[in-house]
């Protein structure tokens, strides 16, 4: 056996022996995700699974071991993901710290910041939110106005952020602030601070789906210390150079959002056939819907191949800076198409909104939620503009 085949066999055996039965059941709602943090509550099996995986470093399998990771190669991390999917093991931890802040700290952070924050992220001890968009600064993010005024040993932060996902449940925030009003892109600083700080408040925003995962976030004379402890800086990278960090992190955010299109799992055909019926060959008894499903499956396979290639080029240092834009655009379009088909297969029944039979209108609410995929993290129009200019080299309008 090759080393990778040996690793696969050992990983499968370990997962079989250690994953709690509750964490091998399909997720039925967003509440089944584990976000961690100091105010976390857990369902049966969730805390056990989180602690087991964190102890092995497999909440962040490809991070270095000295920062709480598993130290796995890209190939090994891929095998781990495949075996978890095959055995239906849930992810032990959902985290903006893992998906966005962690990669930025690994790239830009000081050694003190890495040793302080990354192990806590890996263990699920800090739940993070992202302070980027503002009421007047969405697609033109660099026009943000939330200010951080130098007060000697601390910054005084004032302003407002919007669409701050789960800000009302977060422990800390990674926040873009303006420290120089005379420079647009070069006057931004990337700050880390506690959401329990005096002067921080949040207000949930109800979406068309009826859920409120996003918030308005307000900062009123918030004192952010320049350092935590002796040498852990609140600034990632350097003052007035936060735009470099922001752009790097956005690439990871867009890849994260795009993953919703690529993580759809197996074809919907079996589920649809059970619901609608089968023809004499045992196939879904709706040739038009069957053809649309085949198209979606082919697009999904192509997307996964693209993601694999981009991952390899990233590890090799050959990644084009606009590749995350391509991933984000295609992935979100795939996710919307998937839910359009799910709605098509259910007829008028899936439009029901409140009964137990529809699980509180879960399908319809999830379908509506996908509409935000092409807005959050950069609109599809912005993604296409970036792709046309940076990859296709088309002239600007």
C-alpha positions as CSV (number, residue, x, y, z in Angstrom):
1,X,0.0,0.0,0.0
2,X,1.1,3.6,-0.7
3,X,1.5,6.0,2.2
4,X,-1.7,7.7,1.2
5,X,-3.6,4.5,1.0
6,X,-2.3,3.6,4.5
7,X,-3.4,7.0,5.7
8,X,-6.8,6.5,4.2
9,X,-7.3,3.1,5.9
10,X,-6.1,4.4,9.3
11,X,-8.2,7.5,9.0
12,X,-11.3,5.5,8.2
13,X,-10.7,3.2,11.2
14,X,-10.2,6.2,13.5
15,X,-13.3,7.9,12.4
16,X,-15.4,4.8,12.8
17,X,-14.1,4.3,16.3
18,X,-14.3,8.0,17.5
19,X,-17.2,9.8,15.7
20,X,-20.3,9.8,18.0
21,X,-23.4,8.2,16.5
22,X,-25.3,11.5,16.8
23,X,-22.6,13.2,14.6
24,X,-23.2,10.7,11.8
25,X,-26.9,11.7,11.4
26,X,-27.9,14.1,8.6
27,X,-28.2,17.8,9.8
28,X,-31.9,18.8,9.9
29,X,-31.4,22.5,10.5
30,X,-28.9,25.3,11.0
31,X,-29.0,24.6,14.7
32,X,-27.1,21.4,14.1
33,X,-24.0,23.3,13.2
34,X,-21.4,23.8,15.9
35,X,-20.0,27.3,16.0
36,X,-18.2,27.1,19.4
37,X,-17.4,30.3,21.4
38,X,-17.7,31.2,25.0
39,X,-21.5,31.1,25.0
40,X,-21.9,27.9,23.0
41,X,-24.5,25.3,23.8
42,X,-24.3,21.8,22.6
43,X,-26.6,19.0,21.5
44,X,-25.7,15.3,22.3
45,X,-22.4,14.3,20.7
46,X,-21.4,17.8,19.5
47,X,-19.0,18.8,22.3
48,X,-17.5,15.3,22.4
49,X,-16.8,15.3,18.7
50,X,-15.4,18.8,18.7
51,X,-13.0,18.0,21.6
52,X,-11.9,14.7,20.0
53,X,-11.2,16.4,16.6
54,X,-9.6,19.4,18.1
55,X,-7.2,17.2,20.2
56,X,-6.1,15.5,17.0
57,X,-5.8,18.8,15.1
58,X,-8.4,17.8,12.6
59,X,-10.7,20.8,13.0
60,X,-8.0,22.5,10.9
61,X,-6.2,19.5,9.5
62,X,-3.8,21.4,7.2
63,X,-2.7,24.0,9.7
64,X,0.7,23.6,11.3
65,X,0.6,21.5,14.5
66,X,2.2,24.3,16.6
67,X,-1.0,26.4,16.0
68,X,-3.5,23.7,16.8
69,X,-3.6,22.1,13.4
70,X,-3.1,18.5,12.2
71,X,-0.1,19.2,10.0
72,X,-1.6,17.2,7.1
73,X,-0.5,17.6,3.5
74,X,-3.1,18.8,1.0
75,X,-3.5,15.2,-0.2
76,X,-4.0,13.9,3.3
77,X,-6.5,16.6,4.2
78,X,-8.4,15.8,1.0
79,X,-8.5,12.1,2.0
80,X,-9.8,13.1,5.5
81,X,-12.6,15.1,3.9
82,X,-13.5,12.2,1.6
83,X,-13.6,9.7,4.4
84,X,-15.7,12.0,6.6
85,X,-18.1,12.4,3.7
86,X,-18.2,8.6,3.0
87,X,-18.9,7.8,6.7
88,X,-21.3,10.7,7.0
89,X,-19.3,12.3,9.8
90,X,-20.4,15.9,10.3
91,X,-17.9,18.7,10.4
92,X,-17.0,19.2,14.1
93,X,-16.8,23.0,13.9
94,X,-18.2,25.8,11.7
95,X,-16.0,28.9,12.1
96,X,-15.3,32.2,10.3
97,X,-12.0,32.0,12.3
98,X,-11.2,28.8,10.3
99,X,-12.5,29.9,7.0
100,X,-11.3,33.5,6.9
101,X,-9.4,35.0,9.8
102,X,-7.1,32.0,10.3
103,X,-5.6,32.0,6.8
104,X,-5.1,35.7,7.1
105,X,-3.2,35.3,10.4
106,X,-1.1,32.5,9.0
107,X,-0.1,34.8,6.1
108,X,0.1,38.2,7.8
109,X,0.1,37.6,11.6
110,X,3.0,37.9,14.0
111,X,4.2,34.8,15.7
112,X,2.7,36.1,18.9
113,X,-0.7,36.5,17.2
114,X,-0.6,33.1,15.7
115,X,0.3,31.3,19.0
116,X,-2.4,33.3,20.8
117,X,-5.4,33.2,18.4
118,X,-5.0,30.2,16.2
119,X,-5.1,27.4,18.8
120,X,-8.2,29.0,20.3
121,X,-9.8,29.1,16.9
122,X,-8.9,25.5,16.3
123,X,-10.5,24.4,19.6
124,X,-13.6,26.5,18.9
125,X,-13.1,28.7,21.9
126,X,-13.6,32.0,20.1
127,X,-16.5,32.7,17.7
128,X,-15.7,35.4,15.3
129,X,-17.6,37.8,13.1
130,X,-16.5,40.0,10.2
131,X,-16.7,43.8,10.2
132,X,-16.4,44.8,6.6
133,X,-19.5,46.2,4.8
134,X,-21.0,49.5,5.9
135,X,-24.4,51.1,4.9
136,X,-22.5,53.3,2.3
137,X,-19.6,50.9,1.6
138,X,-20.6,47.6,0.0
139,X,-19.1,46.9,-3.4
140,X,-16.9,49.9,-2.9
141,X,-15.6,48.6,0.4
142,X,-12.5,50.8,0.5
143,X,-14.7,53.8,1.0
144,X,-15.5,52.6,4.6
145,X,-15.7,55.3,7.3
146,X,-15.6,53.4,10.6
147,X,-12.8,55.3,12.3
148,X,-10.1,54.2,14.7
149,X,-8.4,57.2,16.3
150,X,-5.0,56.7,18.0
151,X,-5.3,57.4,21.7
152,X,-1.8,56.4,22.8
153,X,-2.3,52.9,24.3
154,X,-5.6,52.3,22.5
155,X,-7.7,53.1,19.5
156,X,-11.1,54.8,19.9
157,X,-13.5,53.1,17.3
158,X,-16.7,54.8,16.1
159,X,-18.9,53.8,13.2
160,X,-21.3,51.2,11.9
161,X,-21.1,47.9,10.0
162,X,-23.9,46.0,8.3
163,X,-24.6,42.5,7.2
164,X,-22.3,41.3,10.0
165,X,-23.1,37.6,10.1
166,X,-24.0,36.3,13.6
167,X,-22.6,39.4,15.2
168,X,-25.1,39.1,18.0
169,X,-23.6,35.7,18.9
170,X,-19.9,36.4,18.2
171,X,-17.2,36.8,20.8
172,X,-14.7,38.8,18.8
173,X,-14.7,40.7,15.5
174,X,-12.0,41.2,12.8
175,X,-12.8,44.7,11.7
176,X,-11.7,47.1,8.9
177,X,-11.3,50.6,10.3
178,X,-10.1,53.9,8.9
179,X,-7.0,55.3,10.5
180,X,-6.1,57.8,7.8
181,X,-8.8,59.9,6.2
182,X,-6.5,61.2,3.5
183,X,-5.8,57.8,1.9
184,X,-8.6,55.6,0.6
185,X,-7.0,52.2,0.3
186,X,-3.8,52.9,2.2
187,X,-5.6,54.4,5.2
188,X,-7.3,51.2,6.4
189,X,-6.3,49.2,9.5
190,X,-7.3,45.6,10.3
191,X,-8.2,45.4,14.0
192,X,-9.2,42.5,16.3
193,X,-11.3,43.2,19.3
194,X,-13.8,41.7,21.8
195,X,-17.5,42.2,21.0
196,X,-18.1,42.4,24.8
197,X,-16.2,45.8,24.8
198,X,-18.2,48.7,26.1
199,X,-19.8,50.6,23.2
200,X,-20.4,47.7,20.9
201,X,-24.1,46.9,20.1
202,X,-25.8,44.8,17.5
203,X,-29.3,44.6,15.9
204,X,-30.4,41.6,13.9
205,X,-31.7,42.1,10.4
206,X,-34.6,39.9,9.3
207,X,-34.2,38.4,5.8
208,X,-36.9,37.4,3.3
209,X,-36.5,33.8,4.5
210,X,-37.6,34.9,7.9
211,X,-34.2,34.2,9.5
212,X,-32.0,36.8,11.1
213,X,-28.4,35.7,10.6
214,X,-27.1,39.2,9.7
215,X,-26.8,42.2,12.0
216,X,-26.2,45.9,12.0
217,X,-23.3,46.5,14.3
218,X,-22.6,49.8,16.0
219,X,-19.4,51.1,17.6
220,X,-19.7,54.1,20.0
221,X,-16.4,55.2,21.5
222,X,-15.1,51.6,21.7
223,X,-11.7,51.4,23.4
224,X,-9.6,48.8,21.6
225,X,-6.2,48.2,23.3
226,X,-3.2,48.2,21.0
227,X,-1.9,45.0,22.6
228,X,-3.4,42.0,24.5
229,X,-1.0,40.8,27.2
230,X,2.6,41.8,26.5
231,X,3.1,41.4,22.8
232,X,-0.1,40.3,21.0
233,X,-1.0,43.2,18.7
234,X,-4.6,44.1,18.0
235,X,-3.5,45.1,14.5
236,X,-3.0,42.4,11.8
237,X,0.0,43.4,9.6
238,X,0.6,47.1,10.0
239,X,-1.4,50.3,10.6
240,X,-2.8,51.7,7.3
241,X,-2.0,48.5,5.5
242,X,-5.2,46.6,6.4
243,X,-6.4,46.7,2.8
244,X,-3.8,44.1,1.9
245,X,-5.1,41.8,4.6
246,X,-8.7,42.5,3.6
247,X,-8.1,41.5,0.0
248,X,-6.4,38.3,1.0
249,X,-9.2,37.4,3.4
250,X,-11.8,38.1,0.8
251,X,-10.3,35.5,-1.5
252,X,-10.9,32.9,1.3
253,X,-14.4,34.2,2.0
254,X,-15.4,33.9,-1.6
255,X,-14.0,30.4,-1.8
256,X,-15.9,29.6,1.3
257,X,-19.2,30.9,-0.1
258,X,-18.5,29.1,-3.4
259,X,-18.2,25.9,-1.5
260,X,-22.0,25.9,-1.0
261,X,-22.3,25.0,-4.7
262,X,-19.7,22.3,-4.6
263,X,-20.7,20.6,-1.4
264,X,-24.1,19.4,-2.6
265,X,-23.2,15.7,-2.3
266,X,-24.8,13.1,-4.5
267,X,-27.3,13.7,-7.2
268,X,-30.8,14.8,-6.3
269,X,-32.2,12.2,-8.7
270,X,-32.8,9.5,-6.1
271,X,-34.7,11.8,-3.8
272,X,-36.7,13.2,-6.7
273,X,-37.6,9.7,-7.9
274,X,-38.8,8.6,-4.5
275,X,-41.0,11.7,-4.4
276,X,-42.3,11.9,-8.0
277,X,-42.1,8.3,-9.1
278,X,-40.0,6.1,-11.4
279,X,-40.3,4.9,-15.0
280,X,-40.1,1.3,-16.2
281,X,-36.3,1.6,-16.1
282,X,-36.3,2.8,-12.5
283,X,-35.4,6.3,-13.4
284,X,-37.0,9.6,-12.3
285,X,-40.3,9.6,-14.2
286,X,-40.0,13.2,-15.5
287,X,-37.6,13.4,-18.5
288,X,-37.4,17.2,-18.5
289,X,-36.5,17.3,-14.8
290,X,-34.1,14.4,-15.3
291,X,-32.3,16.3,-18.1
292,X,-32.0,19.4,-15.9
293,X,-30.5,17.2,-13.1
294,X,-28.0,15.7,-15.5
295,X,-26.9,19.2,-16.5
296,X,-26.5,20.2,-12.9
297,X,-24.5,17.1,-12.1
298,X,-22.1,17.8,-15.0
299,X,-21.7,21.4,-13.9
300,X,-21.0,20.2,-10.3
301,X,-18.3,17.8,-11.5
302,X,-16.7,20.6,-13.6
303,X,-16.8,22.9,-10.6
304,X,-15.1,20.4,-8.3
305,X,-12.4,19.8,-11.0
306,X,-11.9,23.6,-11.2
307,X,-11.7,23.8,-7.4
308,X,-9.1,21.0,-7.3
309,X,-7.0,22.6,-9.9
310,X,-7.1,26.0,-8.2
311,X,-6.2,24.4,-4.9
312,X,-3.1,22.9,-6.5
313,X,-2.0,26.1,-8.1
314,X,-2.5,28.0,-4.8
315,X,-0.3,25.5,-3.0
316,X,2.3,25.9,-5.7
317,X,2.2,29.7,-5.5
318,X,0.8,30.0,-9.0
319,X,-2.8,31.1,-8.1
320,X,-4.2,34.0,-10.1
321,X,-5.7,36.6,-7.7
322,X,-9.0,36.5,-9.6
323,X,-9.5,32.7,-9.2
324,X,-11.5,33.1,-6.0
325,X,-13.8,35.4,-8.0
326,X,-14.4,32.7,-10.5
327,X,-15.1,30.1,-7.7
328,X,-17.5,32.5,-6.0
329,X,-19.5,33.3,-9.1
330,X,-19.8,29.7,-10.4
331,X,-20.4,28.2,-6.9
332,X,-23.2,30.5,-6.0
333,X,-24.9,30.1,-9.3
334,X,-24.7,26.3,-8.9
335,X,-26.3,26.6,-5.4
336,X,-29.1,28.7,-6.7
337,X,-29.7,26.3,-9.6
338,X,-29.8,23.4,-7.2
339,X,-32.5,24.9,-5.1
340,X,-34.5,26.0,-8.1
341,X,-34.6,22.3,-9.1
342,X,-35.5,21.3,-5.5
343,X,-38.4,23.7,-5.6
344,X,-39.5,22.5,-9.1
345,X,-39.7,18.9,-7.9
346,X,-42.0,19.7,-5.0
347,X,-44.8,21.5,-6.6
348,X,-47.0,23.9,-4.6
349,X,-46.4,21.9,-1.4
350,X,-42.9,23.2,-1.0
351,X,-44.2,26.7,-0.8
352,X,-45.9,26.0,2.5
353,X,-44.3,28.1,5.2
354,X,-45.2,27.1,8.7
355,X,-46.4,23.6,9.3
356,X,-44.6,20.6,10.9
357,X,-45.1,18.7,7.6
358,X,-42.7,21.2,5.9
359,X,-40.4,21.5,8.9
360,X,-41.4,25.1,9.2
361,X,-41.1,25.8,5.5
362,X,-37.4,24.8,5.6
363,X,-37.1,24.1,1.8
364,X,-38.7,27.4,0.8
365,X,-36.7,29.3,3.3
366,X,-33.4,27.7,2.2
367,X,-34.4,28.5,-1.4
368,X,-34.9,32.1,-0.6
369,X,-31.7,32.2,1.4
370,X,-29.7,31.2,-1.7
371,X,-30.7,34.5,-3.4
372,X,-28.2,36.2,-1.1
373,X,-25.4,34.0,-2.3
374,X,-24.9,36.2,-5.3
375,X,-24.8,39.3,-3.2
376,X,-22.7,38.5,-0.1
377,X,-19.0,38.5,-0.3
378,X,-19.1,40.6,-3.5
379,X,-22.0,40.7,-6.0
380,X,-22.0,38.5,-9.1
381,X,-21.7,41.6,-11.2
382,X,-18.6,42.7,-9.4
383,X,-17.2,39.1,-9.7
384,X,-17.8,39.2,-13.5
385,X,-16.2,42.6,-13.8
386,X,-13.0,41.4,-12.0
387,X,-12.9,38.2,-14.1
388,X,-13.4,40.2,-17.4
389,X,-10.6,42.7,-16.5
390,X,-8.0,40.5,-14.7
391,X,-8.3,37.2,-16.5
392,X,-9.9,38.0,-20.0
393,X,-8.1,41.4,-20.1
394,X,-11.2,43.0,-21.5
395,X,-11.2,46.9,-21.5
396,X,-13.2,48.7,-18.9
397,X,-16.5,50.4,-19.7
